[in-house]
Amino acid sequence: MLRQWLTHQPHSLPLGLLMADLQRQSGALEAARQNLDQLLRLHPLNPELLQLMVLVDRRMDRT
């Protein structure tokens, strides 16, 4: 369902953050990081995005 919404609204920050967080929680860290990198190009100063990137990077040992 979420993928369908993202197909129709690919630049949606809330949907993108939700998808990346679900990917992070399920262990799909590379996919989460790729989604976050795409969102970062569109929303470079969003604090929620930056916070989620830190969480993903910490799980990937990129500290």
Gaussian input, Z-matrix of N, CA and C with variables (Angstrom, degrees):
# hf/3-21g

backbone

0 1
 N
 C     1     B1
 C     2     B2     1     A1
 N     3     B3     2     A2     1     D1
 C     4     B4     3     A3     2     D2
 C     5     B5     4     A4     3     D3
 N     6     B6     5     A5     4     D4
 C     7     B7     6     A6     5     D5
 C     8     B8     7     A7     6     D6
 N     9     B9     8     A8     7     D7
 C    10    B10     9     A9     8     D8
 C    11    B11    10    A10     9     D9
 N    12    B12    11    A11    10    D10
 C    13    B13    12    A12    11    D11
 C    14    B14    13    A13    12    D12
 N    15    B15    14    A14    13    D13
 C    16    B16    15    A15    14    D14
 C    17    B17    16    A16    15    D15
 N    18    B18    17    A17    16    D16
 C    19    B19    18    A18    17    D17
 C    20    B20    19    A19    18    D18
 N    21    B21    20    A20    19    D19
 C    22    B22    21    A21    20    D20
 C    23    B23    22    A22    21    D21
 N    24    B24    23    A23    22    D22
 C    25    B25    24    A24    23    D23
 C    26    B26    25    A25    24    D24
 N    27    B27    26    A26    25    D25
 C    28    B28    27    A27    26    D26
 C    29    B29    28    A28    27    D27
 N    30    B30    29    A29    28    D28
 C    31    B31    30    A30    29    D29
 C    32    B32    31    A31    30    D30
 N    33    B33    32    A32    31    D31
 C    34    B34    33    A33    32    D32
 C    35    B35    34    A34    33    D33
 N    36    B36    35    A35    34    D34
 C    37    B37    36    A36    35    D35
 C    38    B38    37    A37    36    D36
 N    39    B39    38    A38    37    D37
 C    40    B40    39    A39    38    D38
 C    41    B41    40    A40    39    D39
 N    42    B42    41    A41    40    D40
 C    43    B43    42    A42    41    D41
 C    44    B44    43    A43    42    D42
 N    45    B45    44    A44    43    D43
 C    46    B46    45    A45    44    D44
 C    47    B47    46    A46    45    D45
 N    48    B48    47    A47    46    D46
 C    49    B49    48    A48    47    D47
 C    50    B50    49    A49    48    D48
 N    51    B51    50    A50    49    D49
 C    52    B52    51    A51    50    D50
 C    53    B53    52    A52    51    D51
 N    54    B54    53    A53    52    D52
 C    55    B55    54    A54    53    D53
 C    56    B56    55    A55    54    D54
 N    57    B57    56    A56    55    D55
 C    58    B58    57    A57    56    D56
 C    59    B59    58    A58    57    D57
 N    60    B60    59    A59    58    D58
 C    61    B61    60    A60    59    D59
 C    62    B62    61    A61    60    D60
 N    63    B63    62    A62    61    D61
 C    64    B64    63    A63    62    D62
 C    65    B65    64    A64    63    D63
 N    66    B66    65    A65    64    D64
 C    67    B67    66    A66    65    D65
 C    68    B68    67    A67    66    D66
 N    69    B69    68    A68    67    D67
 C    70    B70    69    A69    68    D68
 C    71    B71    70    A70    69    D69
 N    72    B72    71    A71    70    D70
 C    73    B73    72    A72    71    D71
 C    74    B74    73    A73    72    D72
 N    75    B75    74    A74    73    D73
 C    76    B76    75    A75    74    D74
 C    77    B77    76    A76    75    D75
 N    78    B78    77    A77    76    D76
 C    79    B79    78    A78    77    D77
 C    80    B80    79    A79    78    D78
 N    81    B81    80    A80    79    D79
 C    82    B82    81    A81    80    D80
 C    83    B83    82    A82    81    D81
 N    84    B84    83    A83    82    D82
 C    85    B85    84    A84    83    D83
 C    86    B86    85    A85    84    D84
 N    87    B87    86    A86    85    D85
 C    88    B88    87    A87    86    D86
 C    89    B89    88    A88    87    D87
 N    90    B90    89    A89    88    D88
 C    91    B91    90    A90    89    D89
 C    92    B92    91    A91    90    D90
 N    93    B93    92    A92    91    D91
 C    94    B94    93    A93    92    D92
 C    95    B95    94    A94    93    D93
 N    96    B96    95    A95    94    D94
 C    97    B97    96    A96    95    D95
 C    98    B98    97    A97    96    D96
 N    99    B99    98    A98    97    D97
 C   100   B100    99    A99    98    D98
 C   101   B101   100   A100    99    D99
 N   102   B102   101   A101   100   D100
 C   103   B103   102   A102   101   D101
 C   104   B104   103   A103   102   D102
 N   105   B105   104   A104   103   D103
 C   106   B106   105   A105   104   D104
 C   107   B107   106   A106   105   D105
 N   108   B108   107   A107   106   D106
 C   109   B109   108   A108   107   D107
 C   110   B110   109   A109   108   D108
 N   111   B111   110   A110   109   D109
 C   112   B112   111   A111   110   D110
 C   113   B113   112   A112   111   D111
 N   114   B114   113   A113   112   D112
 C   115   B115   114   A114   113   D113
 C   116   B116   115   A115   114   D114
 N   117   B117   116   A116   115   D115
 C   118   B118   117   A117   116   D116
 C   119   B119   118   A118   117   D117
 N   120   B120   119   A119   118   D118
 C   121   B121   120   A120   119   D119
 C   122   B122   121   A121   120   D120
 N   123   B123   122   A122   121   D121
 C   124   B124   123   A123   122   D122
 C   125   B125   124   A124   123   D123
 N   126   B126   125   A125   124   D124
 C   127   B127   126   A126   125   D125
 C   128   B128   127   A127   126   D126
 N   129   B129   128   A128   127   D127
 C   130   B130   129   A129   128   D128
 C   131   B131   130   A130   129   D129
 N   132   B132   131   A131   130   D130
 C   133   B133   132   A132   131   D131
 C   134   B134   133   A133   132   D132
 N   135   B135   134   A134   133   D133
 C   136   B136   135   A135   134   D134
 C   137   B137   136   A136   135   D135
 N   138   B138   137   A137   136   D136
 C   139   B139   138   A138   137   D137
 C   140   B140   139   A139   138   D138
 N   141   B141   140   A140   139   D139
 C   142   B142   141   A141   140   D140
 C   143   B143   142   A142   141   D141
 N   144   B144   143   A143   142   D142
 C   145   B145   144   A144   143   D143
 C   146   B146   145   A145   144   D144
 N   147   B147   146   A146   145   D145
 C   148   B148   147   A147   146   D146
 C   149   B149   148   A148   147   D147
 N   150   B150   149   A149   148   D148
 C   151   B151   150   A150   149   D149
 C   152   B152   151   A151   150   D150
 N   153   B153   152   A152   151   D151
 C   154   B154   153   A153   152   D152
 C   155   B155   154   A154   153   D153
 N   156   B156   155   A155   154   D154
 C   157   B157   156   A156   155   D155
 C   158   B158   157   A157   156   D156
 N   159   B159   158   A158   157   D157
 C   160   B160   159   A159   158   D158
 C   161   B161   160   A160   159   D159
 N   162   B162   161   A161   160   D160
 C   163   B163   162   A162   161   D161
 C   164   B164   163   A163   162   D162
 N   165   B165   164   A164   163   D163
 C   166   B166   165   A165   164   D164
 C   167   B167   166   A166   165   D165
 N   168   B168   167   A167   166   D166
 C   169   B169   168   A168   167   D167
 C   170   B170   169   A169   168   D168
 N   171   B171   170   A170   169   D169
 C   172   B172   171   A171   170   D170
 C   173   B173   172   A172   171   D171
 N   174   B174   173   A173   172   D172
 C   175   B175   174   A174   173   D173
 C   176   B176   175   A175   174   D174
 N   177   B177   176   A176   175   D175
 C   178   B178   177   A177   176   D176
 C   179   B179   178   A178   177   D177
 N   180   B180   179   A179   178   D178
 C   181   B181   180   A180   179   D179
 C   182   B182   181   A181   180   D180
 N   183   B183   182   A182   181   D181
 C   184   B184   183   A183   182   D182
 C   185   B185   184   A184   183   D183
 N   186   B186   185   A185   184   D184
 C   187   B187   186   A186   185   D185
 C   188   B188   187   A187   186   D186

   B1=1.4470
   B2=1.5333
   B3=1.3200
   B4=1.4630
   B5=1.5200
   B6=1.3174
   B7=1.4706
   B8=1.5201
   B9=1.3388
   B10=1.4626
   B11=1.5231
   B12=1.3142
   B13=1.4639
   B14=1.5184
   B15=1.3267
   B16=1.4631
   B17=1.5248
   B18=1.3236
   B19=1.4596
   B20=1.5210
   B21=1.3248
   B22=1.4644
   B23=1.5247
   B24=1.3157
   B25=1.4648
   B26=1.5292
   B27=1.3276
   B28=1.4706
   B29=1.5299
   B30=1.3260
   B31=1.4659
   B32=1.5261
   B33=1.3243
   B34=1.4576
   B35=1.5280
   B36=1.3042
   B37=1.4632
   B38=1.5293
   B39=1.3382
   B40=1.4700
   B41=1.5337
   B42=1.3214
   B43=1.4634
   B44=1.5256
   B45=1.3164
   B46=1.4587
   B47=1.5157
   B48=1.3264
   B49=1.4656
   B50=1.5265
   B51=1.3157
   B52=1.4600
   B53=1.5262
   B54=1.3200
   B55=1.4675
   B56=1.5268
   B57=1.3210
   B58=1.4645
   B59=1.5256
   B60=1.3228
   B61=1.4614
   B62=1.5259
   B63=1.3157
   B64=1.4636
   B65=1.5266
   B66=1.3157
   B67=1.4640
   B68=1.5242
   B69=1.3187
   B70=1.4704
   B71=1.5184
   B72=1.3239
   B73=1.4576
   B74=1.5247
   B75=1.3245
   B76=1.4680
   B77=1.5254
   B78=1.3426
   B79=1.4568
   B80=1.5143
   B81=1.3321
   B82=1.4701
   B83=1.5289
   B84=1.3201
   B85=1.4621
   B86=1.5199
   B87=1.3197
   B88=1.4698
   B89=1.5241
   B90=1.3286
   B91=1.4661
   B92=1.5259
   B93=1.3235
   B94=1.4616
   B95=1.5194
   B96=1.3250
   B97=1.4667
   B98=1.5283
   B99=1.3217
   B100=1.4641
   B101=1.5228
   B102=1.3228
   B103=1.4653
   B104=1.5236
   B105=1.3101
   B106=1.4623
   B107=1.5271
   B108=1.3139
   B109=1.4697
   B110=1.5233
   B111=1.3332
   B112=1.4664
   B113=1.5225
   B114=1.3218
   B115=1.4641
   B116=1.5224
   B117=1.3199
   B118=1.4607
   B119=1.5276
   B120=1.3215
   B121=1.4687
   B122=1.5271
   B123=1.3240
   B124=1.4657
   B125=1.5243
   B126=1.3191
   B127=1.4730
   B128=1.5312
   B129=1.3225
   B130=1.4687
   B131=1.5277
   B132=1.3054
   B133=1.4640
   B134=1.5235
   B135=1.3141
   B136=1.4550
   B137=1.5303
   B138=1.3289
   B139=1.4702
   B140=1.5284
   B141=1.3308
   B142=1.4669
   B143=1.5221
   B144=1.3166
   B145=1.4605
   B146=1.5230
   B147=1.3147
   B148=1.4635
   B149=1.5280
   B150=1.3199
   B151=1.4660
   B152=1.5311
   B153=1.3171
   B154=1.4587
   B155=1.5246
   B156=1.3298
   B157=1.4650
   B158=1.5262
   B159=1.3147
   B160=1.4688
   B161=1.5280
   B162=1.3274
   B163=1.4619
   B164=1.5266
   B165=1.3229
   B166=1.4679
   B167=1.5226
   B168=1.3277
   B169=1.4665
   B170=1.5273
   B171=1.3192
   B172=1.4684
   B173=1.5187
   B174=1.3245
   B175=1.4783
   B176=1.5186
   B177=1.3381
   B178=1.4669
   B179=1.5286
   B180=1.3184
   B181=1.4709
   B182=1.5162
   B183=1.3203
   B184=1.4685
   B185=1.5229
   B186=1.2936
   B187=1.4648
   B188=1.5045
   A1=110.32
   A2=116.69
   A3=120.46
   A4=111.06
   A5=117.29
   A6=120.65
   A7=111.15
   A8=117.18
   A9=120.67
   A10=110.36
   A11=116.92
   A12=120.08
   A13=110.77
   A14=116.07
   A15=119.90
   A16=111.89
   A17=117.07
   A18=120.57
   A19=110.20
   A20=116.41
   A21=121.09
   A22=112.77
   A23=117.38
   A24=122.27
   A25=109.30
   A26=117.97
   A27=120.31
   A28=114.79
   A29=118.06
   A30=120.24
   A31=112.39
   A32=116.78
   A33=121.15
   A34=110.05
   A35=116.04
   A36=120.47
   A37=111.89
   A38=119.46
   A39=118.15
   A40=113.29
   A41=117.17
   A42=119.68
   A43=111.24
   A44=116.25
   A45=120.25
   A46=112.13
   A47=116.05
   A48=120.01
   A49=111.07
   A50=115.70
   A51=119.60
   A52=110.53
   A53=116.51
   A54=120.49
   A55=110.66
   A56=116.93
   A57=120.45
   A58=111.42
   A59=117.03
   A60=119.53
   A61=110.80
   A62=117.04
   A63=119.78
   A64=110.86
   A65=116.52
   A66=120.13
   A67=110.33
   A68=116.70
   A69=120.70
   A70=110.43
   A71=116.00
   A72=120.23
   A73=112.70
   A74=116.60
   A75=119.64
   A76=112.29
   A77=116.58
   A78=120.26
   A79=114.95
   A80=117.69
   A81=121.53
   A82=108.52
   A83=115.42
   A84=121.01
   A85=113.05
   A86=118.46
   A87=120.55
   A88=110.72
   A89=116.51
   A90=120.56
   A91=110.29
   A92=116.26
   A93=120.09
   A94=110.33
   A95=116.32
   A96=120.46
   A97=111.09
   A98=117.68
   A99=120.65
   A100=110.87
   A101=116.76
   A102=119.83
   A103=111.27
   A104=116.49
   A105=120.14
   A106=111.45
   A107=117.45
   A108=120.29
   A109=110.93
   A110=116.88
   A111=120.47
   A112=110.81
   A113=116.29
   A114=120.07
   A115=111.36
   A116=116.56
   A117=120.90
   A118=111.58
   A119=117.07
   A120=119.98
   A121=111.40
   A122=116.68
   A123=121.49
   A124=112.90
   A125=116.45
   A126=121.60
   A127=109.67
   A128=118.38
   A129=120.88
   A130=115.78
   A131=118.47
   A132=119.52
   A133=113.30
   A134=117.62
   A135=119.96
   A136=110.28
   A137=117.50
   A138=119.85
   A139=113.61
   A140=118.33
   A141=120.15
   A142=110.89
   A143=115.88
   A144=121.13
   A145=110.49
   A146=116.27
   A147=120.35
   A148=111.42
   A149=116.63
   A150=120.58
   A151=110.84
   A152=116.79
   A153=120.11
   A154=110.99
   A155=116.72
   A156=120.05
   A157=110.70
   A158=116.86
   A159=120.78
   A160=110.21
   A161=116.85
   A162=119.88
   A163=111.49
   A164=116.52
   A165=120.14
   A166=110.09
   A167=116.38
   A168=119.90
   A169=111.74
   A170=117.04
   A171=119.85
   A172=111.09
   A173=116.59
   A174=119.63
   A175=111.17
   A176=116.23
   A177=120.51
   A178=110.97
   A179=117.30
   A180=123.19
   A181=112.26
   A182=116.83
   A183=121.80
   A184=110.27
   A185=117.74
   A186=120.34
   A187=111.24
   D1=-46.49
   D2=-178.89
   D3=-63.03
   D4=-39.52
   D5=178.23
   D6=-61.28
   D7=-37.24
   D8=178.08
   D9=-64.44
   D10=-43.36
   D11=178.24
   D12=-62.18
   D13=-42.13
   D14=179.56
   D15=-65.93
   D16=-30.74
   D17=176.73
   D18=-63.61
   D19=-38.41
   D20=-179.27
   D21=-84.21
   D22=-23.11
   D23=-179.47
   D24=-134.61
   D25=67.98
   D26=-172.68
   D27=-65.54
   D28=-18.85
   D29=-178.04
   D30=-103.28
   D31=11.75
   D32=-178.81
   D33=-71.14
   D34=117.27
   D35=179.40
   D36=-65.03
   D37=-48.89
   D38=-179.24
   D39=-60.07
   D40=-41.89
   D41=179.32
   D42=-67.68
   D43=-40.50
   D44=179.07
   D45=-64.35
   D46=-40.79
   D47=177.83
   D48=-65.40
   D49=-41.12
   D50=178.78
   D51=-62.13
   D52=-45.81
   D53=179.91
   D54=-61.66
   D55=-47.05
   D56=-179.20
   D57=-63.39
   D58=-38.07
   D59=179.61
   D60=-68.70
   D61=-40.03
   D62=176.37
   D63=-63.76
   D64=-39.48
   D65=177.02
   D66=-63.99
   D67=-42.39
   D68=178.52
   D69=-60.23
   D70=-47.51
   D71=-177.57
   D72=-65.40
   D73=-29.02
   D74=-179.66
   D75=-89.44
   D76=-1.90
   D77=177.29
   D78=92.29
   D79=3.64
   D80=177.97
   D81=-85.99
   D82=68.22
   D83=-170.94
   D84=-68.83
   D85=-39.15
   D86=178.99
   D87=-63.47
   D88=-42.60
   D89=178.73
   D90=-64.51
   D91=-41.82
   D92=178.16
   D93=-61.29
   D94=-44.71
   D95=-178.95
   D96=-63.93
   D97=-40.14
   D98=178.34
   D99=-62.85
   D100=-44.13
   D101=178.03
   D102=-63.38
   D103=-41.12
   D104=179.49
   D105=-66.53
   D106=-37.76
   D107=177.14
   D108=-61.41
   D109=-40.50
   D110=177.98
   D111=-65.04
   D112=-43.63
   D113=179.13
   D114=-65.37
   D115=-34.95
   D116=-178.67
   D117=-61.92
   D118=-34.25
   D119=178.08
   D120=-64.81
   D121=-32.03
   D122=-177.98
   D123=-90.35
   D124=-30.68
   D125=-174.11
   D126=-134.27
   D127=66.19
   D128=-170.30
   D129=-66.47
   D130=-19.11
   D131=-175.87
   D132=-112.43
   D133=12.47
   D134=-178.01
   D135=-73.50
   D136=120.84
   D137=-175.83
   D138=-65.66
   D139=-35.77
   D140=178.57
   D141=-64.71
   D142=-40.19
   D143=178.35
   D144=-63.67
   D145=-46.85
   D146=-179.82
   D147=-63.59
   D148=-38.60
   D149=178.82
   D150=-64.69
   D151=-42.99
   D152=179.51
   D153=-66.56
   D154=-35.48
   D155=176.61
   D156=-61.64
   D157=-40.53
   D158=178.32
   D159=-63.14
   D160=-42.92
   D161=179.29
   D162=-62.30
   D163=-42.80
   D164=178.76
   D165=-65.66
   D166=-45.81
   D167=-179.53
   D168=-61.09
   D169=-38.90
   D170=178.77
   D171=-64.69
   D172=-39.66
   D173=177.70
   D174=-67.85
   D175=-27.85
   D176=179.51
   D177=-90.09
   D178=3.84
   D179=-177.46
   D180=60.76
   D181=41.88
   D182=176.82
   D183=-105.39
   D184=38.74
   D185=-177.75
   D186=-87.00

